[in-house]
């Protein structure tokens, strides 16, 4: 398979793996990947995963990469909170939740961090569409819960203030009942208590 044929066959993939390649060309020889990297046609993200060099690396493309290179996972924590404009600063790297062990990858495109959640806590994400491509990201409410879950030190009003959380936007666009329902589903009394305190803080912010 020549490169142009290869590119056409995989043009709908933001990122592709060796398995994706073999699905379109079972006889594909991996040596050609090295040759195409040297020519600047493709770039390696991590071992076994590649992108075409002409792919625009915007925020959403990075989310798709994050979903793909460590699966199952969904974008959450700081990255999701920033995406929803609930925290002010842009986040360095992409943070995700996964049922696999906690892991981090440094790549030429971005740094990817994955926090491990128990399988029973792996919910509350949705598919968002961008130009016909889909990425998994936590809903606003689950992103908050995931963040509080890995930061058990967030307890007081002073802690909440340091987050610089956009209370006005969440109270306008978020769902307080959904936040409490998801917190109850997580089945952790201390987390639910802290979330209730956080909700009271938002009401008075």
Backbone as ProteinMPNN parsed JSONL, in Angstrom:
{"seq_chain_A": "XXXXXXXXXXXXXXXXXXXXXXXXXXXXXXXXXXXXXXXXXXXXXXXXXXXXXXXXXXXXXXXXXXXXXXXXXXXXXXXXXXXXXXXXXXXXXXXXXXXXXXXXXXXXXXXXXXXXXXXXXXXXXXXXXXXXXXXXXXXXXXXXXXXXXXXXXXXXXXXXXXXXXXXXXXXXXXXXXXXXXXXXXXXXXXXXXXXXXXXXXXXXX", "coords_chain_A": {"N_chain_A": [[0.837, -1.199, 0.0], [0.635, 2.125, -0.977], [1.601, 5.387, 0.306], [-0.358, 7.436, -0.117], [-2.653, 5.941, -0.586], [-2.823, 4.655, 1.84], [-3.19, 6.873, 3.546], [-5.663, 7.795, 2.638], [-7.285, 5.638, 3.319], [-7.28, 5.787, 6.075], [-8.17, 8.285, 6.714], [-10.262, 9.251, 8.258], [-9.505, 8.911, 10.824], [-8.427, 10.418, 13.745], [-6.314, 9.634, 15.306], [-4.386, 6.715, 14.878], [-3.896, 3.194, 15.298], [-1.676, 0.305, 15.332], [-3.352, -1.873, 15.092], [-5.535, -0.696, 13.807], [-4.349, -0.095, 11.368], [-3.742, -2.668, 10.38], [-6.278, -3.561, 10.011], [-7.1, -2.423, 7.657], [-5.104, -3.13, 5.949], [-3.95, -6.09, 6.039], [-1.455, -7.167, 5.447], [0.398, -5.258, 5.962], [3.62, -3.867, 6.505], [5.49, -3.082, 9.302], [7.828, -1.647, 9.053], [7.497, 0.317, 7.164], [6.279, 2.39, 8.534], [8.339, 3.584, 10.003], [9.811, 4.613, 7.877], [7.99, 6.461, 6.801], [7.756, 8.174, 8.934], [10.321, 9.297, 8.957], [10.195, 10.72, 6.609], [8.418, 12.622, 7.301], [5.686, 12.29, 7.091], [3.992, 11.081, 8.947], [3.513, 11.063, 12.544], [4.715, 9.709, 15.592], [2.775, 9.091, 18.448], [2.609, 7.643, 20.991], [4.179, 4.487, 21.616], [3.044, 2.392, 19.117], [0.92, 3.979, 18.334], [-0.177, 6.518, 16.12], [-0.261, 9.659, 14.288], [-1.323, 11.597, 11.455], [0.782, 14.082, 10.053], [-0.468, 16.378, 9.215], [-2.691, 16.745, 10.741], [-4.729, 18.853, 12.653], [-3.873, 19.925, 15.79], [-5.928, 20.636, 17.937], [-7.805, 21.405, 20.961], [-9.885, 19.517, 21.089], [-8.978, 17.446, 19.438], [-6.851, 16.563, 20.975], [-8.257, 15.537, 23.13], [-9.421, 13.29, 21.927], [-7.127, 11.827, 21.327], [-6.307, 11.329, 23.952], [-8.389, 9.657, 24.856], [-7.925, 7.447, 23.242], [-5.247, 6.42, 23.507], [-5.057, 5.273, 25.981], [-7.123, 3.132, 27.003], [-9.922, 1.709, 28.677], [-10.984, 5.112, 29.001], [-11.862, 8.472, 29.979], [-11.994, 11.992, 29.442], [-11.478, 14.146, 32.177], [-11.524, 15.716, 35.455], [-9.236, 18.435, 35.903], [-9.008, 19.086, 33.162], [-11.574, 18.7, 32.038], [-13.066, 20.458, 33.646], [-11.908, 22.881, 32.931], [-12.572, 22.885, 30.213], [-15.322, 23.265, 30.361], [-15.28, 25.8, 31.308], [-15.279, 26.211, 34.034], [-13.191, 26.465, 35.744], [-10.626, 28.922, 35.798], [-7.98, 28.949, 34.668], [-5.96, 27.841, 31.906], [-5.282, 24.436, 31.364], [-2.368, 22.541, 31.919], [-1.514, 19.978, 29.908], [-3.472, 16.925, 29.487], [-5.997, 15.625, 31.449], [-7.373, 12.602, 32.614], [-9.822, 10.064, 33.467], [-9.611, 6.623, 34.325], [-10.133, 3.061, 34.333], [-7.922, 1.591, 34.498], [-4.525, 1.278, 35.814], [-3.081, 4.141, 37.475], [-1.452, 6.399, 35.358], [0.985, 8.068, 33.281], [1.815, 9.858, 30.304], [4.273, 11.303, 28.334], [4.257, 13.128, 25.453], [4.978, 14.273, 22.058], [2.838, 15.887, 21.418], [1.265, 16.518, 23.682], [1.137, 16.284, 27.293], [-0.184, 13.498, 28.943], [-2.276, 12.524, 31.533], [-3.517, 10.01, 33.642], [-5.868, 9.155, 36.021], [-6.621, 6.596, 38.24], [-9.76, 5.03, 38.617], [-12.115, 3.111, 40.485], [-13.865, 0.408, 38.894], [-16.639, 0.598, 39.403], [-17.026, 3.301, 39.665], [-16.735, 4.382, 37.254], [-18.359, 6.191, 35.4], [-20.751, 8.656, 34.209], [-19.855, 10.116, 32.04], [-19.915, 11.509, 28.716], [-20.517, 11.395, 25.153], [-19.126, 13.726, 23.023], [-19.58, 15.605, 20.095], [-17.553, 16.584, 17.382], [-17.114, 17.962, 14.435], [-17.966, 15.557, 13.262], [-16.493, 13.683, 14.626], [-15.959, 11.877, 17.66], [-15.596, 12.279, 21.173], [-14.916, 11.169, 24.508], [-15.974, 12.629, 27.448], [-16.192, 13.76, 30.8], [-19.322, 14.734, 32.209], [-20.295, 17.998, 33.445], [-20.958, 17.776, 36.175], [-19.927, 15.263, 36.966], [-17.236, 15.657, 36.482], [-16.593, 17.476, 38.496], [-17.059, 15.835, 40.746], [-15.177, 13.765, 40.289], [-12.841, 15.252, 40.521], [-12.958, 16.109, 43.211], [-12.876, 13.612, 44.354], [-10.242, 12.667, 43.967], [-8.95, 14.544, 45.378], [-9.048, 14.596, 48.417], [-8.517, 16.456, 50.331], [-9.944, 18.749, 49.953], [-12.08, 20.508, 51.697], [-12.93, 22.726, 53.213], [-14.298, 26.121, 53.22], [-12.225, 27.863, 52.604], [-10.568, 26.173, 51.131], [-12.229, 25.712, 48.929], [-12.413, 28.279, 47.885], [-9.866, 28.692, 46.886], [-9.931, 27.226, 44.578], [-10.987, 28.86, 42.682], [-13.426, 28.637, 41.404], [-16.028, 28.868, 38.993], [-18.75, 29.853, 40.14], [-21.126, 31.176, 39.431], [-21.511, 30.467, 36.722], [-21.782, 27.675, 36.907], [-24.092, 27.439, 38.493], [-25.87, 28.414, 36.701], [-25.668, 26.803, 34.358], [-25.14, 24.211, 35.184], [-26.302, 21.216, 36.932], [-27.666, 20.923, 39.917], [-29.134, 18.979, 41.293], [-28.479, 16.717, 39.842], [-25.742, 16.59, 40.382], [-25.749, 15.95, 43.136], [-27.097, 13.495, 42.998], [-25.343, 11.903, 41.489], [-23.197, 11.955, 43.215], [-24.257, 10.541, 45.368], [-24.547, 8.095, 44.114], [-21.909, 7.324, 43.9], [-21.38, 6.412, 46.377], [-19.94, 7.148, 48.703], [-19.714, 8.388, 51.787], [-18.233, 10.493, 52.987], [-17.347, 11.93, 50.753], [-19.819, 12.749, 49.677], [-20.662, 14.394, 51.754], [-18.73, 16.434, 51.623], [-19.273, 17.427, 49.084], [-21.863, 18.409, 49.462], [-21.243, 20.48, 51.225], [-19.732, 22.005, 49.501], [-21.636, 22.735, 47.601], [-23.268, 24.338, 49.163], [-21.471, 26.355, 49.637], [-21.191, 27.383, 47.024], [-23.722, 28.457, 46.593], [-23.639, 30.646, 48.221], [-21.589, 32.126, 47.279]], "CA_chain_A": [[0.0, 0.0, 0.0], [1.364, 3.387, -1.028], [1.198, 6.285, 1.38], [-1.605, 8.126, -0.427], [-3.728, 4.967, -0.356], [-2.852, 4.48, 3.285], [-3.775, 8.075, 4.118], [-7.081, 7.822, 2.286], [-7.969, 4.58, 4.061], [-7.338, 6.135, 7.49], [-8.364, 9.731, 6.795], [-11.259, 9.59, 9.265], [-8.934, 8.65, 12.139], [-7.553, 11.447, 14.312], [-5.145, 8.859, 15.714], [-4.583, 5.325, 14.46], [-3.021, 2.213, 15.934], [-1.26, -0.799, 14.458], [-4.55, -2.681, 14.834], [-6.304, 0.018, 12.784], [-3.634, -0.26, 10.099], [-3.895, -4.039, 9.902], [-7.671, -3.784, 9.615], [-7.243, -1.99, 6.261], [-4.064, -3.801, 5.167], [-3.42, -7.155, 6.899], [-0.066, -7.493, 5.101], [1.213, -4.06, 6.16], [4.878, -4.086, 7.21], [5.734, -1.976, 10.233], [9.015, -0.883, 8.629], [7.07, 1.497, 6.406], [5.978, 3.462, 9.477], [9.598, 4.289, 10.262], [10.142, 5.354, 6.663], [7.068, 7.597, 6.669], [8.117, 9.141, 9.975], [11.519, 9.993, 8.497], [9.793, 11.634, 5.544], [7.547, 13.643, 7.866], [4.291, 12.051, 6.737], [3.269, 10.718, 10.159], [4.236, 11.255, 13.795], [4.36, 8.759, 16.645], [2.285, 9.669, 19.699], [3.317, 6.72, 21.86], [4.424, 3.245, 20.887], [1.875, 1.735, 18.539], [-0.114, 4.955, 17.964], [0.377, 7.515, 15.209], [-1.152, 10.627, 13.664], [-0.787, 12.242, 10.266], [1.384, 15.357, 10.452], [-1.321, 17.508, 8.863], [-3.836, 16.818, 11.652], [-4.708, 20.028, 13.511], [-3.903, 19.519, 17.186], [-6.682, 21.515, 18.814], [-8.178, 20.797, 22.235], [-10.714, 18.343, 20.905], [-8.126, 16.377, 18.913], [-6.098, 16.041, 22.11], [-9.175, 14.703, 23.901], [-9.554, 12.012, 21.225], [-5.877, 11.117, 21.572], [-6.33, 10.866, 25.34], [-9.301, 8.505, 24.901], [-7.447, 6.317, 22.438], [-3.961, 5.814, 23.868], [-5.2, 4.539, 27.243], [-8.533, 2.799, 26.921], [-10.967, 2.739, 28.677], [-10.753, 6.361, 29.723], [-12.597, 9.652, 29.53], [-11.399, 13.24, 29.916], [-12.145, 14.619, 33.377], [-10.694, 16.521, 36.36], [-8.954, 19.808, 35.485], [-9.238, 19.302, 31.727], [-13.014, 18.861, 31.804], [-13.502, 21.688, 34.311], [-11.454, 23.982, 32.085], [-13.371, 22.818, 28.984], [-16.627, 23.855, 30.669], [-15.006, 27.153, 31.819], [-15.591, 26.259, 35.457], [-11.988, 26.978, 36.375], [-10.175, 29.971, 34.878], [-6.709, 28.784, 33.98], [-5.836, 26.747, 30.962], [-4.636, 23.331, 32.062], [-1.208, 21.969, 31.238], [-1.72, 18.555, 29.694], [-4.834, 16.412, 29.469], [-6.228, 14.734, 32.584], [-8.464, 11.671, 32.323], [-10.129, 8.978, 34.397], [-9.508, 5.302, 33.699], [-10.2, 1.921, 35.257], [-6.582, 1.024, 34.537], [-3.678, 1.881, 36.843], [-2.683, 5.527, 37.24], [-0.357, 6.389, 34.368], [1.24, 9.342, 32.603], [2.569, 9.762, 29.057], [4.772, 12.538, 27.743], [4.297, 12.952, 24.006], [5.259, 15.534, 21.355], [1.617, 16.677, 21.285], [0.85, 16.975, 25.008], [1.298, 15.312, 28.36], [-1.461, 12.877, 29.275], [-2.289, 11.953, 32.878], [-4.703, 9.195, 33.899], [-6.087, 8.777, 37.412], [-7.378, 5.35, 38.3], [-11.016, 4.943, 39.349], [-12.682, 1.77, 40.556], [-14.835, 0.207, 37.807], [-17.963, 1.061, 39.792], [-17.055, 4.765, 39.616], [-16.475, 4.771, 35.866], [-19.629, 6.586, 34.786], [-20.924, 10.098, 34.224], [-19.231, 10.763, 30.887], [-20.774, 11.544, 27.535], [-19.841, 11.578, 23.872], [-19.35, 15.021, 22.393], [-19.304, 15.545, 18.659], [-16.8, 17.698, 16.81], [-16.855, 17.688, 13.019], [-18.204, 14.154, 12.966], [-15.662, 12.81, 15.455], [-16.513, 11.831, 19.002], [-14.687, 12.096, 22.288], [-15.566, 10.916, 25.791], [-15.611, 13.605, 28.467], [-17.109, 13.79, 31.934], [-20.256, 15.855, 32.298], [-19.834, 18.984, 34.431], [-21.147, 17.303, 37.534], [-19.001, 14.158, 37.268], [-15.884, 16.226, 36.521], [-16.437, 18.002, 39.852], [-16.946, 14.697, 41.661], [-13.882, 13.108, 40.07], [-11.796, 16.121, 41.072], [-13.023, 16.013, 44.671], [-12.516, 12.237, 44.728], [-8.777, 12.513, 44.036], [-8.437, 15.596, 46.263], [-9.819, 14.51, 49.664], [-8.174, 17.586, 51.191], [-10.871, 19.848, 49.692], [-13.107, 20.35, 52.727], [-13.398, 23.972, 53.823], [-14.563, 27.258, 52.341], [-10.931, 28.358, 52.128], [-10.14, 25.248, 50.071], [-13.083, 25.946, 47.768], [-12.07, 29.586, 47.323], [-8.611, 28.554, 46.14], [-10.219, 26.633, 43.267], [-11.453, 29.932, 41.785], [-14.49, 27.973, 40.654], [-17.015, 29.798, 38.45], [-20.02, 29.476, 40.755], [-22.248, 31.737, 38.665], [-21.724, 29.673, 35.509], [-22.307, 26.35, 37.248], [-25.474, 27.566, 38.942], [-26.677, 28.708, 35.512], [-25.633, 25.738, 33.352], [-25.017, 22.897, 35.805], [-27.502, 20.604, 37.496], [-27.339, 20.627, 41.3], [-29.744, 17.694, 41.656], [-27.669, 15.677, 39.204], [-24.49, 16.505, 41.13], [-26.006, 15.195, 44.37], [-27.464, 12.121, 42.648], [-24.124, 11.199, 41.1], [-22.4, 11.805, 44.435], [-24.858, 9.422, 46.114], [-24.241, 6.865, 43.374], [-20.52, 6.944, 44.166], [-21.451, 5.608, 47.598], [-18.918, 7.521, 49.673], [-20.372, 9.359, 52.657], [-17.396, 11.689, 53.176], [-17.386, 12.686, 49.505], [-21.133, 13.374, 49.607], [-20.675, 15.481, 52.728], [-17.915, 17.528, 51.1], [-19.998, 17.998, 47.945], [-22.942, 19.225, 50.019], [-20.616, 21.707, 51.73], [-19.322, 22.778, 48.325], [-22.853, 23.298, 47.013], [-23.681, 25.447, 50.029], [-20.505, 27.433, 49.375], [-21.521, 27.988, 45.719], [-24.951, 29.239, 46.75], [-23.341, 31.884, 48.943], [-20.381, 32.747, 46.713]], "C_chain_A": [[0.875, 1.253, 0.0], [0.808, 4.352, 0.014], [-0.134, 6.969, 1.1], [-2.812, 7.211, -0.231], [-3.936, 4.746, 1.14], [-3.553, 5.659, 3.954], [-5.274, 8.157, 3.841], [-7.87, 6.807, 3.109], [-8.179, 4.959, 5.523], [-7.637, 7.617, 7.718], [-9.377, 10.15, 7.866], [-10.748, 9.384, 10.696], [-8.095, 9.846, 12.585], [-6.236, 10.822, 14.736], [-5.416, 7.415, 15.317], [-3.519, 4.436, 15.09], [-2.579, 1.169, 14.913], [-2.447, -1.693, 14.122], [-5.42, -2.024, 13.766], [-5.667, -0.169, 11.405], [-3.865, -1.653, 9.526], [-5.33, -4.352, 9.507], [-7.909, -3.358, 8.169], [-6.207, -2.639, 5.35], [-3.399, -4.863, 6.038], [-1.952, -7.483, 6.636], [0.887, -6.321, 5.325], [2.466, -4.392, 6.967], [5.215, -2.849, 8.033], [6.917, -1.1, 9.817], [8.628, 0.38, 7.871], [6.721, 2.668, 7.318], [7.228, 4.272, 9.801], [9.99, 5.156, 9.079], [9.268, 6.596, 6.515], [7.291, 8.627, 7.764], [9.331, 9.963, 9.544], [11.199, 11.016, 7.411], [8.844, 12.732, 6.039], [6.083, 13.484, 7.518], [3.423, 11.78, 7.976], [4.15, 11.016, 11.372], [3.785, 10.2, 14.799], [3.895, 9.524, 17.877], [2.917, 8.924, 20.865], [3.504, 5.442, 21.054], [3.119, 2.616, 20.42], [0.762, 2.666, 18.115], [0.502, 6.106, 17.196], [-0.711, 8.497, 14.768], [-0.512, 11.086, 12.363], [-0.303, 13.643, 10.655], [0.509, 16.557, 10.114], [-2.574, 17.605, 9.731], [-3.681, 18.032, 12.558], [-4.868, 19.593, 14.964], [-4.595, 20.566, 18.05], [-7.082, 20.744, 20.074], [-8.957, 19.504, 22.032], [-9.909, 17.173, 20.342], [-7.317, 15.745, 20.04], [-6.981, 15.172, 23.0], [-9.318, 13.322, 23.256], [-8.288, 11.178, 21.407], [-5.874, 10.531, 22.974], [-7.224, 9.636, 25.49], [-8.667, 7.252, 24.31], [-6.213, 5.629, 23.023], [-4.006, 5.061, 25.19], [-6.689, 4.279, 27.436], [-8.85, 1.626, 27.85], [-10.579, 3.969, 29.495], [-11.701, 7.425, 29.2], [-11.938, 10.89, 30.141], [-12.189, 13.743, 31.116], [-11.225, 15.548, 34.151], [-10.469, 17.935, 35.809], [-9.282, 20.058, 34.018], [-10.715, 19.512, 31.427], [-13.527, 20.146, 32.441], [-13.088, 22.915, 33.516], [-12.272, 24.046, 30.801], [-14.738, 23.48, 29.185], [-16.508, 25.276, 31.24], [-15.394, 27.303, 33.284], [-14.381, 26.617, 36.298], [-11.303, 27.878, 35.358], [-8.931, 29.658, 34.072], [-6.76, 27.672, 32.959], [-4.958, 25.687, 31.611], [-3.482, 22.797, 31.228], [-1.39, 20.463, 31.116], [-3.193, 18.183, 29.767], [-4.986, 15.401, 30.603], [-7.474, 13.894, 32.329], [-8.654, 10.691, 33.467], [-10.076, 7.658, 33.641], [-9.697, 4.233, 34.761], [-8.86, 1.209, 35.345], [-5.753, 1.729, 35.614], [-3.343, 3.323, 36.473], [-1.435, 5.55, 36.364], [-0.199, 7.779, 33.766], [2.08, 9.076, 31.355], [3.006, 11.164, 28.649], [4.928, 12.308, 26.248], [4.638, 14.283, 23.344], [4.031, 16.444, 21.255], [1.183, 17.296, 22.608], [1.257, 15.915, 26.028], [-0.087, 14.806, 28.753], [-1.341, 12.198, 30.635], [-3.601, 11.225, 33.105], [-4.747, 8.822, 35.378], [-7.002, 7.558, 37.442], [-8.635, 5.5, 39.151], [-11.443, 3.48, 39.413], [-13.719, 1.61, 39.438], [-16.234, 0.719, 38.136], [-18.128, 2.57, 39.777], [-16.853, 5.293, 38.201], [-17.806, 5.026, 35.155], [-19.67, 8.111, 34.765], [-20.212, 10.832, 33.105], [-20.189, 10.701, 29.704], [-19.925, 11.707, 26.283], [-20.163, 12.969, 23.341], [-18.849, 14.955, 20.966], [-18.558, 16.793, 18.207], [-16.428, 17.334, 15.376], [-16.968, 16.2, 12.685], [-17.352, 13.18, 13.743], [-16.113, 12.943, 16.9], [-15.431, 11.597, 20.049], [-15.467, 11.921, 23.579], [-15.049, 11.909, 26.833], [-16.645, 13.574, 29.575], [-18.085, 14.948, 31.781], [-19.757, 16.8, 33.392], [-19.844, 18.413, 35.851], [-20.164, 16.192, 37.903], [-17.561, 14.656, 37.295], [-15.596, 16.807, 37.901], [-16.221, 16.864, 40.839], [-15.605, 13.992, 41.52], [-12.761, 13.928, 40.7], [-11.784, 16.055, 42.599], [-12.603, 14.626, 45.156], [-11.008, 12.075, 44.873], [-8.123, 13.605, 44.885], [-9.258, 15.599, 47.562], [-9.528, 15.649, 50.637], [-9.113, 18.777, 50.984], [-12.08, 19.715, 50.624], [-13.743, 21.669, 53.155], [-13.682, 25.043, 52.784], [-13.265, 27.835, 51.784], [-10.405, 27.482, 50.998], [-10.929, 25.513, 48.791], [-12.736, 27.271, 47.083], [-10.826, 29.502, 46.461], [-8.82, 27.93, 44.759], [-10.54, 27.696, 42.222], [-12.527, 29.387, 40.828], [-15.532, 28.998, 40.224], [-18.411, 29.39, 38.94], [-21.204, 29.952, 39.922], [-22.549, 30.896, 37.432], [-22.294, 28.306, 35.842], [-23.763, 26.428, 37.685], [-26.416, 27.856, 37.783], [-26.782, 27.497, 34.589], [-25.55, 24.331, 33.942], [-26.331, 22.422, 36.398], [-27.176, 20.159, 38.92], [-27.931, 19.29, 41.754], [-28.941, 16.532, 41.067], [-26.352, 15.495, 39.944], [-24.679, 15.685, 42.395], [-26.34, 13.731, 44.068], [-26.23, 11.307, 42.26], [-23.219, 10.973, 42.309], [-22.935, 10.648, 45.277], [-24.548, 8.091, 45.435], [-22.817, 6.389, 43.642], [-20.394, 6.213, 45.493], [-20.39, 5.901, 48.635], [-19.445, 8.68, 50.518], [-19.544, 10.637, 52.821], [-17.402, 12.558, 51.923], [-18.725, 13.416, 49.388], [-21.224, 14.556, 50.569], [-19.893, 16.685, 52.212], [-18.595, 18.212, 49.913], [-21.163, 18.866, 48.427], [-22.407, 20.54, 50.569], [-20.205, 22.614, 50.571], [-20.536, 23.451, 47.68], [-23.359, 24.48, 47.851], [-22.767, 26.645, 49.821], [-20.847, 28.147, 48.06], [-22.758, 28.881, 45.827], [-24.671, 30.592, 47.387], [-22.137, 32.639, 48.372], [-20.692, 34.119, 46.109]], "O_chain_A": [[1.74, 1.423, 0.859], [-0.294, 4.17, 0.533], [-0.966, 7.073, 2.002], [-3.864, 7.651, 0.232], [-5.063, 4.662, 1.63], [-4.405, 5.472, 4.822], [-6.054, 8.544, 4.711], [-8.988, 7.085, 3.543], [-9.14, 4.511, 6.148], [-7.383, 8.141, 8.803], [-9.346, 11.291, 8.328], [-11.466, 9.648, 11.661], [-7.16, 10.244, 11.89], [-5.17, 11.41, 14.549], [-6.55, 6.945, 15.41], [-2.402, 4.87, 15.372], [-3.05, 1.155, 13.776], [-2.545, -2.212, 13.01], [-5.981, -2.712, 12.914], [-6.361, -0.374, 10.41], [-4.148, -1.805, 8.337], [-5.579, -5.296, 8.757], [-8.819, -3.872, 7.517], [-6.392, -2.701, 4.134], [-2.401, -4.583, 6.703], [-1.274, -8.021, 7.511], [2.05, -6.381, 4.926], [2.401, -5.097, 7.974], [5.223, -1.726, 7.529], [6.986, 0.068, 10.199], [9.334, 1.387, 7.922], [6.854, 3.823, 6.913], [7.18, 5.5, 9.866], [10.442, 6.288, 9.248], [9.758, 7.663, 6.144], [7.047, 9.816, 7.56], [9.368, 11.177, 9.742], [11.856, 12.051, 7.309], [8.507, 13.653, 5.295], [5.311, 14.436, 7.635], [2.267, 12.2, 8.038], [5.361, 11.197, 11.25], [2.608, 9.842, 14.847], [4.537, 10.485, 18.302], [3.675, 9.507, 21.641], [3.026, 5.343, 19.924], [2.217, 2.345, 21.213], [-0.249, 2.206, 17.586], [1.563, 6.614, 17.56], [-1.906, 8.214, 14.86], [0.702, 10.977, 12.19], [-0.917, 14.305, 11.492], [0.712, 17.641, 10.661], [-3.43, 18.456, 9.486], [-2.627, 18.226, 13.165], [-5.866, 18.972, 15.329], [-3.944, 21.294, 18.8], [-6.736, 19.573, 20.229], [-8.716, 18.513, 22.721], [-10.135, 16.026, 20.73], [-7.12, 14.53, 20.059], [-6.513, 14.182, 23.561], [-9.334, 12.307, 23.952], [-8.363, 9.968, 21.616], [-5.488, 9.379, 23.171], [-6.858, 8.681, 26.175], [-8.851, 6.145, 24.816], [-6.134, 4.401, 23.036], [-3.094, 4.292, 25.494], [-7.415, 5.117, 27.97], [-8.125, 0.631, 27.829], [-9.934, 3.866, 30.539], [-12.269, 7.294, 28.116], [-11.387, 10.824, 31.24], [-13.42, 13.768, 31.088], [-10.272, 16.099, 33.6], [-11.402, 18.561, 35.307], [-9.781, 21.128, 33.669], [-11.074, 20.398, 30.652], [-14.339, 20.85, 31.841], [-13.84, 23.886, 33.436], [-12.628, 25.132, 30.346], [-15.245, 24.165, 28.297], [-17.513, 25.883, 31.611], [-15.789, 28.383, 33.724], [-14.528, 27.029, 37.449], [-11.392, 27.618, 34.158], [-8.831, 30.057, 32.912], [-7.492, 26.695, 33.111], [-4.005, 26.007, 32.322], [-3.591, 22.622, 30.014], [-1.417, 19.756, 32.123], [-4.047, 19.017, 30.069], [-4.214, 14.449, 30.711], [-8.501, 14.407, 31.885], [-7.779, 10.511, 34.314], [-10.448, 7.582, 32.47], [-9.451, 4.468, 35.944], [-8.682, 0.319, 36.176], [-6.229, 2.67, 36.25], [-3.325, 3.681, 35.295], [-0.483, 4.808, 36.603], [-1.144, 8.568, 33.747], [2.937, 8.193, 31.344], [2.2, 12.094, 28.625], [5.645, 11.401, 25.825], [4.591, 15.323, 24.002], [4.173, 17.646, 21.03], [0.782, 18.459, 22.654], [1.663, 14.808, 25.675], [-1.034, 15.582, 28.878], [-0.43, 11.403, 30.867], [-4.671, 11.751, 32.8], [-3.799, 8.253, 35.919], [-8.022, 7.508, 36.755], [-8.586, 6.029, 40.262], [-11.163, 2.705, 38.498], [-14.382, 2.581, 39.075], [-16.938, 1.217, 37.257], [-19.249, 3.071, 39.866], [-16.807, 6.503, 37.98], [-18.303, 4.182, 34.41], [-18.749, 8.776, 35.239], [-19.984, 12.038, 33.2], [-21.149, 9.931, 29.704], [-18.763, 12.106, 26.351], [-21.33, 13.344, 23.224], [-17.83, 14.33, 20.672], [-18.891, 17.911, 18.601], [-15.547, 16.509, 15.137], [-16.166, 15.659, 11.924], [-17.466, 11.97, 13.549], [-16.593, 13.999, 17.314], [-14.488, 10.832, 19.843], [-16.56, 12.467, 23.725], [-13.845, 12.013, 27.066], [-17.834, 13.385, 29.321], [-17.721, 16.015, 31.285], [-18.885, 16.43, 34.179], [-18.884, 18.547, 36.61], [-19.628, 16.174, 39.011], [-16.745, 14.133, 38.054], [-14.491, 16.654, 38.422], [-15.312, 16.916, 41.668], [-14.968, 13.658, 42.519], [-11.853, 13.383, 41.328], [-10.719, 15.955, 43.208], [-12.04, 14.486, 46.243], [-10.544, 11.415, 45.803], [-6.91, 13.602, 45.09], [-10.067, 16.5, 47.782], [-10.211, 15.792, 51.651], [-9.077, 19.725, 51.769], [-12.983, 18.916, 50.376], [-14.942, 21.729, 53.427], [-13.346, 24.888, 51.61], [-13.212, 28.247, 50.625], [-9.858, 27.989, 50.019], [-10.361, 25.535, 47.699], [-12.761, 27.37, 45.857], [-10.735, 30.16, 45.425], [-7.982, 28.088, 43.872], [-10.385, 27.464, 41.023], [-12.518, 29.65, 39.625], [-15.882, 29.893, 40.994], [-19.147, 28.684, 38.252], [-22.171, 29.216, 39.731], [-23.713, 30.637, 37.127], [-23.186, 27.819, 35.148], [-24.576, 25.588, 37.3], [-27.613, 27.58, 37.864], [-27.866, 27.193, 34.091], [-25.864, 23.358, 33.256], [-27.338, 23.129, 36.369], [-26.499, 19.151, 39.121], [-27.298, 18.556, 42.512], [-28.751, 15.501, 41.712], [-25.891, 14.367, 40.117], [-23.861, 14.817, 42.698], [-25.916, 12.833, 44.794], [-26.094, 10.151, 42.662], [-22.558, 9.94, 42.42], [-22.161, 9.869, 45.834], [-24.315, 7.084, 46.103], [-22.546, 5.189, 43.616], [-19.428, 5.484, 45.719], [-19.978, 5.006, 49.373], [-19.601, 9.801, 50.033], [-20.093, 11.739, 52.797], [-17.456, 13.784, 52.016], [-18.751, 14.595, 49.032], [-21.794, 15.595, 50.234], [-20.34, 17.824, 52.348], [-18.504, 19.43, 49.756], [-21.42, 19.932, 47.867], [-23.03, 21.589, 50.404], [-20.319, 23.837, 50.655], [-20.462, 24.607, 47.264], [-23.816, 25.488, 47.312], [-23.211, 27.793, 49.826], [-20.797, 29.376, 47.991], [-22.815, 29.944, 45.209], [-25.376, 31.568, 47.128], [-21.721, 33.662, 48.916], [-19.794, 34.782, 45.589]]}, "name": "protein", "num_of_chains": 1, "seq": "XXXXXXXXXXXXXXXXXXXXXXXXXXXXXXXXXXXXXXXXXXXXXXXXXXXXXXXXXXXXXXXXXXXXXXXXXXXXXXXXXXXXXXXXXXXXXXXXXXXXXXXXXXXXXXXXXXXXXXXXXXXXXXXXXXXXXXXXXXXXXXXXXXXXXXXXXXXXXXXXXXXXXXXXXXXXXXXXXXXXXXXXXXXXXXXXXXXXXXXXXXXXX"}
